[in-house]
């Protein structure tokens, strides 16, 4: 499972979440769906369960949720927000 880096700090807003990497000073803005995915990952929720939550809560087919979550995880990795060395069979 990909792990969210420990140096990240986040603040929830009505529009989503603002994430700060305290080591690099980079800031990121997540919409409510991205914020929920990040929150679930921080809690250690397995990716398959994250996909199920998104599918259920946003009333989308599981295949759509699966694809969207995996694209989001790829984007998180590209931005350096998750541990690239952590094993993740989902990516």
Protein Blocks (a to p, Z undefined) as FASTA:
>chain_A
ZZddfkbccdddfkbcadddfknopacdddfklmmmmmmmmnopafklmmmmmmmmnopa
fklmmmmmmmmmmmmmmnopacfkbccfkZZ
